[in-house]
């Protein structure tokens, strides 16, 4: 038996692995930021049909240890289909069991969505008539790309969506996949959105972090979602996207994430930004109503505390966009665990549900388009 980390984003520390029945592992910190320690991904080789028992011994020392409550490890025996396996968290140790079905099985915090999959998604969008370009080449040799889908007239409203500033939040990659598939379809809402607006999509903000197996940071150890007010040189990803937004304008902004501890789908608005008007309050209410109608998974009862008036952190992307453009702006969060309002004991919050939520955003934005203009008072 062997523990392998020979694929993109694979990251684990092996304490001992002498037999499948007693594998001892530890979650490593982000490559250049000791504070963030959550992501893991690895393969188990040459243990087919053997009872596998794995203990992640430093789970209690991870950044958000309460995230392991009710959590189940993600597993794939073919590299494509992901399920959950029996997992127990107690006394600071995360233990899971499984029976590998072939020569190589994969285990991860969440089902990964690769940089190659993002490249394929961009190619499909271009083949369907979208315009794509690289905004910046990262220090790791990847590209942060902008994909513009729909009405490319400069007067059309620009609806900006960015995803995976935090690389370990791979549900955002699956969300983008579902969103783009629906947006490129012949569905009435998709055609309306493409006709009347330009969807300016950055499908992956942090490709270096994904490649390195980081959870929260880029190759320089920087949390990109704390860089939007004044980006550092070591955060070229944010600097490039921010410049593109300032050049094009922004009528709507959505930053797609995953949350480690809350078992709900929710949005965080920009209640604390200085640029906040009664017009915006009404627009937010309309958006939440439209999103609830489009997706049974979305809810508004549970989420993060709202920022007090005037105290919003403008280093965060959605706050910066709301304040800069007086635009409807949100951070969208999906769970790593499950949606407690509609639990799936077998799969938890699955890649399929992430994709379905992305598809639902097409309907939501189509319904919101008539409201995104108008007087901001």
Secondary structure, DSSP 8 states (H G I E B T S, - for coil): -EEE--STT-B-EEEEEEETTEEEEE---BTTBTT-----EEEEES-TTSEEEEEETTGGGSTTGGGGTT---EEESSSS--EE--EEEETTEEEEEEE--SSEEEEESS----HHHHHHHHHHHHHTT-EEEEEEE-TTS-EEEEEEEE---TTSEEEEEEE-SSTT-THHHHHHHHHHHHHTSS-HHHHHHHHHEEEEEES-S-HHHHHHT-SS--TTS--GGG-SSS--TT-HHHHHHHHHHHHH--SEEEEEEEESS--SBEEE--TT-SS--HHHHHHHHHHHHHHHHH-TTB-SSSSS----TT---TTSHHHHHHHHH--EEEEEEEESS--TTS--TTTSS-HHHHHHHHHHHHHHHHHHGGGSSS---
